[in-house]
Amino acid sequence: MARKGLRLELRAAIHLAQRENRSVRRENIRLEIIQPDAPRGLTLVVFEDIDAPLTTDELQDLGHDLPDDADPIALQREQELKSTRARLQTTIEELENANEELKSSNEELLSMNEELQSTTEELSTSREELQSVNEELMTVNAELQS
């Protein structure tokens, strides 16, 4: 479980890291820091405190090609937009996968429902046959008693 402000970012980053088998870095995520519990899983999540937007040098260190007159804040917003688009794409892929699973489950349920209806019809027929046999037995029993 993750904090409300972190859930989407964390889920998207973990999904991307697992899907592409690589490290993923998300920047400018704001949250309240508390003392974490002892680690329990196999996924490492690292948090860095960042108070100010990345400088031009820091952005270049991350692999961004920047013109000399680039505005760091605008570049930061562009990076946030790219990050949001990546999260949106991940969410869309997850939704498509979930829809496929739901379609498959629905088909299975329809098949099971048809089988149950067939079984119900067979049971109804068997019950009618048993009632008929029971009536015949009662008639024979009455004849034997008389």
N, C-alpha and C positions, 0 to 999 in steps of 0.2 A: 504494500500500500504506500502511496505517496501523497504528499500534500496537494491540496486542490490546485494551487497555482503551478504545480510541477508535473502533474499527471500526464497531460497531453504531450508536453515536451519530452518527458522521460520515456513514455511509451513509444513515441515516434522514433526517438534516438535508439532505443533498444531494438526495436523492430528492424531499423535500417542496419544497425551493427550486426545483428544476427543474419539478416538476409544477404548482406554483402560481405560478411565475415571480415569486418574491418573496424577500426576505431572511429567513433563519431564524436564531433565536438559541436556543442550548441553554446551560443554566446548570448549575453544580455538577458538572462533569465533572472527575474527578481523574485526572491522568496525570503521568508523569515527563517533564520538559522536557529536550530535547537540541537541539543546534544543527541546524536544518533545512537540507536541501539547497536549491539554487537552484530557484525555481518552474519547473514544466514544463507546467502545464495552464492551463485557462481559468477554473477555479473558485477563488475567493478564500475562504480559511478563516482566520478571525481568532480567536486565543486570548487570553483575558484571565485573569490570575491573580486568583482570588477566594479569600481565606483564611477569610472569615467569611460566615455567612448574610447575605442581603440584609436591609437594614433596612426598616422600614415605609415610610419615604420612598422608598427605591429601588424597592420593590415597587409603590408608587403611581405612580412615574415610568414603570414598565413598563405601566401601564394597569390595575392591579388596584384594585378598589374595596374598601377595607378599613374595618372598624369601628374605632373608637378603641381598643378593648381587644384588638386582634388580636395573636396571638403570632407573631412573625416566623419562628420555627423551624417552627411548625405550617404557616404559609403557605408556607415554603420546601418542606416535605415535600409539601404539596398541589401545588405547582408541579412538583416532581419526579414526582409521580403522574400529572399531566396530560401531562408530557413522555413518561413511560413508556407511557401509553395511546396517545399519538400515534405513538410508535415501533412499538408493537404493531400499530396500524392500518396503518401503512406496510408492516410486515412481512407482514401478512395480505394486503394488496393485491398485494404482490410475489409472494407464494406463489400467489395465485389466478391472476395473470398467467402465472407459470411453469407452473402446472398446465394452463392453456389451451394454452400453447405445446407442452407435452408431449403433450396429447391430439391436437393437430394433427399433431405429428411422428409419433405412433403411427399415426394414420390413414394418413399418407403411407407409412410403412413397411409397413403391412398391404397397401396398394395395390401397392407395389413388390414385395412378396413374392408376391402373386397373379400379377403380371406375370411374375416370374421362374419361378414354377411352370408357367405356361402356356408360356413359352419352353422350359423343360426338357422338357415333354411334346412340344412340336413337334420339338425336337432329337432326342428318343428315336425319334419316328416317322420322321424323316428318316434316322436311322442305320439303322433296320430296313429302310427302303426301299433304302438304299445297299447294305446287306448282301445283300438279295435280288437287286438288279441285279448285284452283284459275282459272286454264285453263278451267275446266268444267263450272265454273260460267261465265267466259267471253264468252264461246260458247253459253250458255243459254241466256245471256244478249244480244248477237248479234242477236240470233234468235228472241228474244222478240222485239227488236228494228225493225227488218225487218218485 
